[in-house]
Every structure is written in C-alpha cells, then in structure tokens.
Amino acid sequence: MTTPDRLIMHNIRKSFSGNVVLKGVTLNLKKGRVLALLGENGAGKSTMIKILNGDYAKDDGEIIVEGETVAIQTPSDAAKKGIRVIYQELNYLPELTVMENIYLGHLPYKNGFQIDWSTLRRNSEQLLQLLGSTVSPDDIAGTLSIADKQLVEIAKALSKEAKILVMDEPTAALTAKEVDNLFKVIRSLKEKGVSIIYISHHLDEIMTICDDIMVMRDGEKVGEGETRDYTPEKIVNLMVGKVVKHEYAASAQITAGKQPVLKTDSLTKNGLFSNVSLEMFPHEIVGVYGLLGSGKEELGKALFGNLALDGGEITVDGHKVKIKSPVHAKKAGIAYVPPDRKMAGLVLDMSVKQNLTLSHMKSVSRYGFFRRKKEETIVSHWIGKLKIKLSGSFDREIRYLSGGNQQKVILSRWLMEKTKVLILCDPTMGVDIGARADIYQLLHELRNDGLSIMVISSDLTELESICDRVIVMSEGTINKQLMRGHFDQESLLSAAMGVGAQ
C-alpha cells in the first residue's frame, strides 16, 4: 500500500533581484516518514523551507497539505496547518527562562488569565527529559551553551503538536549521546504519524534516520528516492557534481629543532582547563579534540583574549606576550574564527563588501578620505582568491550567502592581517560538503604558505582528514598528542575518554 503524501510543494519558483534560486522544484513528503533534503549551501534548500514556513512568498507553484491547496503567507499560517520549523539559526529570547522560551506564544493559563507556572515547569521538564537534556526549565536561556540552546529549540517545536516538522541541521552542536536521544524522539514522532523534513550535511545521520531523500543543486531537484537505494558516494556526486577529496597530504616540513610560532606554558583558567602546555609551528595544521567539558573551546577563547587566564605564559615567535583582550591577540598575530559566525563574526545587515573591510578601514582610506575604488579592488581580490560565491553582487547583504561562503569572508578578513597563528573553532559546522572541501583545500594552501593553524573541532572525520597532528583534551588537561599516521577516529575518541592516557 502506497503511503499518502502529507505535503506536496509543486513547481515552486523563486527569484531575488533577478537571481533565480528555485527553478520549478517539487517536493513530496509522506505521512510518518523522514525526508532528507540535501544539497550544497546555496542549492535552494533554505528557500524552500522558508516558503513552506511563510517567511518568503513564492513566485509561482502551489503548496498542498493533506490534499488541500493552502495559502501560506506568514509563519502563523504555517503553524495553523501544523507546520513547525527548527531553523539552524537559533531563535530565542535570552532574558527569558528555558520554559518561557519553549512555550512562548502558547503559555498554559489557569483561571483564564494567570500563567500556570507549575504546569509550564512540569511540561517543559518532560520535554527536556525526552531529549536527554540536563537543562533546568528555570535556567535563563541566554546563559546556556550552543548545544543546550539547540535542544531547547527542538523542545519548543515539540511543544506544539506538529504534523510536519522541519529540522535544519538539528545535531550541529549536539554530542553523540544527545544525537542518539534525538533519533529516539524522531522515531517516536514517526510512529505517531508526524512527517519530518531533515536537513543535514552529515551523511551518516541521513543513512541512519531518513526514509527518503531529495537532492537539490543550483535551484533544481537532481535526485530523489528511498534512502536504501542510495550510497553516500552517489548522494555526494548528485549534490556537488564532482568527486570530493577527503584526504589531504601531510605537511612536508620538519618542525624538530625549529622555533615555535606559538608556545604556551601551563595555561590555566580555573574550572575550565589547567596546565595546558603546547607548541605550534609554521607549515602545520594542529587539531584540538575533546568531549563536552574538555576545555578545548575555552582554550581557543583564552588564546584570543576572550577569556581571562588565571595562570601560565604565552610566547609568540620567542617573545612573551600578555593577551588580555582580542586587541592584544591581534597585535601578536593571533586570529580567531568563532563557531557561531553569525553572532560573533559577521554583521548580517551589512554587505559582503562591508563585512570584508570592516576592520581594515585604514587600507581603504587616505588622509581621512574613504577610497571606494580601492575598497572594491581589495574585495574583488579576496573574493577571487578564496572563490567566494556571491548571491548577486558584493553590495548585497551577507545574510544571503551560504554558510560556507560566509566562513570564507571571515577568513578573508583575517588573512588581510599579518596573521601568524589562525585559530578556527568548528570551522565547517553547518557547511555543505562542497564548501567544506573548499575550506579544507584553502587551509592546506595557507599551511603550505607557512601559516600555523589550529583547528578546534568535534568532527572526528574533519580532524582525521586535514590535521598533521592532534592534541586531545580531557577534563581540562592535555591527555594525548598524536601525529598524522598514528591516529584515527577510534584512537582520538579513546584518548578523549581517558582510555590509554599517557
């Protein structure tokens, strides 16, 4: 018996300022099944979802929910049809509690006008426990980690009885255990007849949890069918239209006997990490890996002056430096690309051009006068050098660029500086396979040019693919250091869990 369609988005078309982003795309979602919506960033996935949720108006086509053609012009229209979207960009009110965020817009009341706080707390606690979260309903949302905020977003969507649930990169900041819990919830929702659109760049997740797949490229559908009929290699080929390289040559440089670019001695931040001593050399990519609470992210922040140290010394090119702020780090030649690029790295309302030159006004001005042509020359150079794909011209707001291209803009900004050490935290989180390969290739080119690069990442495949050596942290200390050729995903995870520490 054929499973009926819960949702049909038929022949959807959309353009922005003459730039066609959807070219008559049809999506079919069946009742009680999980559909993987795949494609590189910029393929049109997000536009399809925003049209479904009423954030964007379609130019042509129709949306059919349970056999009925519907007009969805606002998110409120979508909600009335049982459509809930969990966007990759977290949408929460930081000053409110977790439970207020979860039930915002549909708080429980008693006596018709009083908020029923006990019911609110109890229902929120049940949802959080369902997801395996240890967050308290009374916690202030703005104080949570990115991973915990992600779980709150999922709980928020589950608090409303959805017929169609869209998950955009739901596991981007989750631990393996949290991912397992999420998958249990998804299977439970399927049994209740909920239909799910699942967007992810992790193909292992797709093969595990999705029943069907649909692949998009350049605003068109290029493949669809049951997941069991596809291999990861076939999916990648459809997504990018080329063979993607996953392994990169190790550095040919020998570091023994050379002076390190960066050296730390017994760096300590009470409660987060202690006695961290490491060295970084030119011409190498050093990975830093650890489980949640290992202190790896905090180490990156401390090296850039975003976190005050309680002890230890930092040396750059043989000279001791005091790094108490990002200004000090920048002067020392240390650059830092944060994991949450949209909150900490970009000004979304400004153009690509403005974001590129934001911290380099001296280079585009003379005697106090702004030089527009100079700015455009510099911007064009870096767009070409890093192969940044624009959605229109460089005068368009950067929010319209894909995640991978936004990341390249941030990298460009730092490469304009006299950077000696480049620190990246989860550099490809939420970035599609094609753009990820481009970023990896760029990092290796920068390494070969002499840059010292630190990649702080939770992605074992990433570390195994690109790093010359990996430092493993556990409970705030360095547990192990492994050279390329002497580590794989299993050995890194074992070291992070304290198995065979030395």
C-alpha positions in Angstrom: 0.0 0.0 0.0 1.4 3.4 -1.0 1.9 5.9 1.8 -0.1 9.1 1.2 1.6 12.4 0.7 1.3 14.7 3.8 2.8 17.6 1.9 3.4 18.5 -1.8 5.3 21.6 -2.8 4.6 21.7 -6.5 6.7 23.5 -9.1 7.9 26.2 -6.7 9.7 29.1 -8.2 11.5 32.0 -6.5 13.9 34.8 -7.5 15.7 37.6 -5.6 16.5 40.7 -7.5 16.5 38.8 -10.8 18.6 36.0 -9.4 16.7 32.7 -9.8 17.1 30.5 -6.8 14.3 28.0 -7.3 13.5 26.7 -10.8 10.2 24.8 -10.5 11.1 22.5 -7.6 8.6 19.8 -6.5 8.9 18.2 -3.0 6.8 15.2 -1.8 6.7 14.4 1.9 4.8 11.2 3.0 2.9 10.7 6.2 5.0 9.3 9.1 8.3 9.3 7.1 11.5 11.3 7.3 12.7 13.0 4.1 16.3 14.1 3.9 16.5 17.4 2.0 20.1 17.6 0.7 22.3 19.9 -1.3 25.1 22.3 -1.0 24.6 25.6 0.8 23.1 27.8 -1.9 21.3 24.9 -3.6 17.9 26.3 -2.6 17.0 24.1 0.4 16.6 27.0 2.9 14.5 29.0 0.4 12.1 26.0 0.0 11.7 25.8 3.8 11.2 29.5 4.3 8.5 29.4 1.6 6.9 26.5 3.4 7.0 28.4 6.7 5.7 31.7 5.3 8.9 33.6 5.7 9.2 34.1 1.9 6.5 34.4 -0.7 6.8 32.0 -3.6 6.7 33.5 -7.1 4.8 30.5 -8.6 3.7 27.0 -7.7 1.4 25.6 -5.1 1.6 24.1 -1.6 -0.7 21.1 -0.8 -1.2 19.9 2.7 -3.1 16.6 3.1 -4.8 17.0 -0.3 -5.8 20.7 0.2 -4.2 23.6 -1.6 -3.2 26.1 1.0 -2.0 29.8 1.1 0.9 30.2 3.4 1.9 33.9 3.7 3.1 34.1 7.2 4.6 31.7 9.9 1.3 32.0 11.6 -0.4 30.5 8.5 2.1 27.6 8.6 1.5 27.0 12.3 -2.2 26.7 11.7 -1.6 23.9 9.2 0.6 22.0 11.7 3.9 23.1 10.2 6.8 23.7 12.6 10.4 24.7 11.6 13.5 24.4 13.7 16.0 26.7 12.0 19.7 26.3 12.2 19.9 29.9 13.3 18.7 29.7 16.9 15.7 31.8 17.6 15.2 32.5 21.3 14.8 35.3 23.9 18.0 35.3 26.0 16.5 37.1 29.0 13.6 34.6 29.5 13.8 31.2 31.2 14.0 28.0 29.2 10.4 27.1 29.9 9.1 30.5 28.9 11.0 30.1 25.6 9.6 26.6 25.0 6.0 27.7 25.4 6.3 31.3 24.2 3.0 32.1 22.3 1.1 29.3 23.9 1.7 29.5 27.6 -0.7 27.5 29.9 -3.2 29.6 31.9 -5.4 29.0 34.9 -8.5 31.0 35.8 -8.4 32.4 32.2 -5.7 35.0 32.9 -3.0 33.6 35.3 0.0 31.7 33.9 0.0 28.2 35.3 3.7 28.1 36.3 3.6 24.6 37.8 2.1 23.1 34.6 4.6 25.1 32.5 7.5 23.8 34.5 6.3 20.2 34.5 5.6 20.1 30.8 8.9 21.7 30.0 10.7 19.3 32.2 9.1 16.3 30.4 10.1 17.6 27.0 13.7 18.2 28.1 13.9 14.8 29.7 12.6 13.3 26.5 15.6 14.8 24.7 18.0 13.7 27.4 18.8 17.3 28.4 20.0 18.2 31.9 18.9 21.8 31.5 16.5 23.1 34.1 13.2 24.8 33.0 14.2 27.7 35.3 17.6 28.4 33.6 18.0 31.6 31.8 18.2 30.8 28.0 21.0 33.3 27.3 23.3 31.5 29.7 23.1 28.2 28.0 25.7 26.6 25.7 25.0 26.4 22.0 24.3 22.7 22.4 21.7 23.3 25.1 20.1 26.1 23.2 19.7 23.7 20.2 17.9 21.2 22.4 15.6 24.0 23.7 14.8 24.9 20.1 13.8 21.3 19.5 11.8 21.1 22.7 10.0 24.3 21.6 8.9 22.7 18.3 7.8 19.5 20.1 5.7 21.6 22.5 3.3 22.3 19.6 1.6 19.3 18.1 3.1 19.3 14.6 2.0 17.3 11.6 5.0 18.5 9.6 8.3 19.1 11.4 11.3 20.6 9.7 14.7 20.2 11.3 17.6 22.3 9.8 21.0 20.9 11.0 19.5 19.8 14.3 22.6 18.0 15.5 25.2 20.7 14.6 26.1 21.4 18.2 25.0 18.1 19.9 27.1 15.4 21.5 26.8 11.8 20.3 24.6 10.9 23.2 22.3 13.8 22.5 22.1 12.8 18.9 21.0 9.3 19.9 18.3 10.8 22.1 17.1 13.0 19.3 16.9 10.0 16.9 14.8 8.2 19.5 12.4 11.2 19.6 12.3 11.2 15.8 11.4 7.5 15.6 8.7 8.1 18.3 7.2 11.0 16.2 7.2 8.8 13.1 5.1 6.2 14.9 2.6 9.0 15.8 2.3 9.8 12.1 4.4 13.0 12.1 6.2 13.8 8.8 9.7 15.2 9.1 12.0 17.1 6.7 15.5 16.6 7.9 18.3 18.8 6.6 21.9 17.8 7.4 25.4 17.6 5.9 26.2 14.5 8.0 25.5 11.7 5.6 25.9 9.0 8.3 22.8 10.6 10.0 20.9 10.6 6.7 21.6 6.9 6.2 20.6 6.2 9.8 17.4 8.2 10.3 15.9 9.1 6.9 13.4 7.0 4.9 13.6 9.1 1.7 16.0 11.6 0.2 15.7 14.5 -2.2 18.8 16.2 -3.6 19.0 19.8 -4.9 21.7 21.6 -6.9 21.6 25.1 -8.2 17.9 25.6 -7.5 16.7 22.4 -9.1 15.9 18.9 -7.9 18.5 16.5 -9.3 17.6 13.3 -7.5 15.0 11.6 -5.2 14.0 8.2 -3.9 14.2 5.9 -0.9 17.4 6.2 1.1 18.1 2.5 0.8 18.6 2.9 -2.9 21.4 5.4 -2.5 25.0 5.3 -1.2 26.8 8.2 0.4 29.1 8.5 -2.7 26.1 8.7 -5.0 24.5 11.4 -2.9 27.7 13.5 -2.8 28.0 13.2 -6.6 24.4 14.4 -7.0 25.0 17.3 -4.6 28.2 18.7 -5.9 28.5 17.2 -9.4 32.2 16.3 -8.8 34.3 14.0 -6.8 35.1 15.4 -3.4 38.5 14.9 -1.9 38.5 13.9 1.7 42.2 13.2 2.3 45.0 15.7 2.2 48.7 15.3 2.1 50.6 15.7 5.4 53.0 18.7 5.8 56.4 18.1 4.3 58.0 20.5 6.8 60.1 19.1 9.7 59.4 21.0 12.9 62.1 19.4 15.1 64.7 22.0 16.2 62.7 24.9 14.9 61.3 27.8 17.0 57.6 27.5 17.5 55.4 30.4 16.4 53.2 29.9 19.4 54.1 28.3 22.7 52.0 28.1 25.9 53.3 27.1 29.3 50.9 25.9 32.0 47.9 27.9 30.8 45.2 27.8 33.5 41.6 29.0 33.7 40.2 27.8 37.0 37.3 25.4 36.5 37.8 25.1 32.7 41.4 24.0 32.0 44.7 23.7 33.7 48.5 23.4 33.0 48.0 23.4 29.2 51.4 23.5 27.5 51.7 23.2 23.7 53.7 24.3 20.7 52.7 25.3 17.2 55.0 25.6 14.3 54.8 27.2 10.8 53.6 24.9 8.0 51.3 22.8 10.1 47.6 22.2 11.0 47.1 21.2 14.6 43.8 19.8 15.7 42.4 20.1 19.2 39.8 17.5 20.1 37.9 16.7 23.3 34.4 15.8 24.5 31.9 18.3 26.0 33.6 19.9 29.0 37.1 19.1 27.9 38.0 22.8 27.8 39.0 22.9 24.1 36.7 25.7 23.1 37.7 27.7 26.2 41.4 27.3 25.3 40.8 28.9 21.9 38.9 31.8 23.5 41.8 32.3 26.0 44.4 32.4 23.3 42.5 35.1 21.6 41.9 37.1 24.8 38.2 36.5 25.1 38.7 34.6 28.3 41.0 35.9 31.1 43.6 33.4 32.3 44.4 32.7 35.9 47.9 31.5 35.2 50.5 30.5 32.6 52.5 32.1 29.8 52.1 32.7 26.1 55.1 33.1 23.8 54.8 34.3 20.1 58.0 34.0 18.0 60.1 33.6 21.1 58.7 36.7 22.8 56.4 36.5 25.9 53.1 38.3 25.3 50.3 39.4 27.6 46.9 38.7 25.9 44.2 40.2 27.9 41.9 41.1 25.0 41.4 40.4 21.3 43.2 43.6 20.6 46.3 42.2 22.2 45.9 38.9 20.3 45.6 40.7 17.0 48.7 42.7 17.7 50.6 39.5 18.5 49.4 38.0 15.1 46.8 35.6 16.5 43.5 35.3 14.7 40.3 33.5 15.8 37.3 32.4 13.8 34.4 31.5 16.2 31.9 28.7 15.8 28.9 31.0 15.8 29.9 33.1 12.8 26.5 34.8 12.6 26.6 36.1 16.2 30.3 36.7 16.7 31.9 37.0 13.3 29.5 38.8 10.9 27.2 41.8 10.7 24.3 40.3 8.8 22.7 43.6 7.9 25.8 44.8 6.2 27.0 43.9 2.7 29.6 41.3 1.8 31.9 44.2 0.8 31.4 46.0 4.2 32.0 42.8 6.2 35.2 42.1 4.3 36.7 45.5 5.0 35.1 46.2 8.4 38.3 46.0 10.4 40.5 47.4 7.7 39.4 50.9 7.2 43.0 52.2 7.1 43.6 50.2 4.0 40.7 51.8 2.1 41.2 55.4 3.2 43.8 58.1 2.9 44.2 61.3 4.9 40.7 60.6 6.3 39.0 60.2 2.9 37.4 56.9 2.0 38.6 55.4 -1.3 35.7 53.4 -2.8 37.6 52.1 -5.8 40.4 50.9 -3.5 37.8 49.0 -1.4 36.3 47.4 -4.4 39.7 46.3 -5.7 40.6 44.7 -2.4 37.2 43.0 -2.0 37.3 41.6 -5.6 40.8 40.3 -4.9 39.7 38.3 -1.9 36.5 37.1 -3.4 38.6 35.7 -6.3 41.3 34.3 -4.1 39.0 32.4 -1.8 36.5 31.6 -4.5 33.6 33.2 -2.6 30.3 32.5 -4.4 28.1 35.6 -4.2 24.3 35.7 -4.3 24.2 38.7 -6.6 26.8 41.5 -6.2 29.2 42.1 -3.2 26.9 45.0 -2.3 24.2 42.5 -1.2 23.7 41.8 2.5 25.9 39.0 3.7 23.0 37.1 5.2 22.1 35.8 1.8 25.4 34.0 1.4 25.6 30.3 2.2 27.3 29.2 5.4 30.5 28.1 3.6 30.9 31.4 1.8 30.2 33.4 5.0 33.0 31.5 6.6 35.3 32.4 3.7 34.5 36.1 4.2 35.6 35.8 7.8 38.8 34.0 6.8 39.5 36.7 4.2 39.2 39.4 6.8 41.9 37.7 8.9 44.2 36.9 6.0 44.4 40.7 5.3 46.2 41.0 8.7 49.7 39.9 9.4 48.4 36.7 10.9 50.9 34.2 12.3 48.5 31.8 14.1 45.0 31.1 12.8 42.6 29.5 15.3 39.3 28.1 14.0 36.6 26.6 16.2 34.4 24.1 14.4 35.2 25.8 11.0 32.8 23.7 8.9 29.8 23.4 11.3 26.7 23.8 9.2 28.7 24.0 6.0 27.9 21.8 3.0 30.2 19.1 1.6 31.4 21.1 -1.4 32.2 24.3 0.6 33.8 22.1 3.3 36.2 20.7 0.7 37.0 24.2 -0.5 37.7 25.3 3.1 39.9 22.3 3.7 41.8 22.9 0.5 42.3 26.6 1.5 43.6 25.7 4.9 46.2 23.4 3.3 47.2 26.1 0.9 47.6 28.5 3.8 49.6 25.9 5.8 51.9 25.3 2.8 52.5 29.1 2.6 53.8 29.0 6.2 50.8 29.7 8.4 50.3 27.9 11.7 46.7 26.7 12.0 44.8 25.4 15.0 41.5 23.6 14.3 39.4 23.1 17.4 36.7 20.6 16.3 34.3 17.9 17.5 34.2 16.4 14.0 36.5 13.4 14.0 36.3 12.9 10.3 37.5 16.5 9.8 40.4 16.1 12.2 41.5 12.8 10.6 41.3 14.3 7.1 43.2 17.6 7.5 45.4 17.6 10.6 49.2 17.0 10.8 48.8 16.2 14.5 46.0 16.3 17.0 46.1 17.4 20.7 43.4 15.6 22.7 42.0 17.2 25.8 40.1 15.6 28.7 38.7 17.3 31.8 40.7 20.5 31.1 44.1 19.0 30.5 46.0 17.7 27.5 45.6 13.9 27.6 47.5 12.9 24.5 49.2 14.2 21.4 49.1 12.1 18.2 50.9 12.6 14.9 49.4 12.0 11.5 49.6 8.4 10.5 49.3 7.4 14.2 45.7 8.4 14.9 42.2 7.6 13.6 38.7 8.3 14.8 38.7 5.4 17.3 42.1 6.4 18.9 41.0 10.1 19.2 37.8 9.2 20.9 39.5 6.7 23.2 42.0 9.4 24.2 39.3 11.9 24.8 37.5 9.4 27.1 40.7 8.8 29.0 41.4 5.3 27.6 45.1 4.6 27.4 46.1 8.2 28.5 49.8 8.9 28.6 
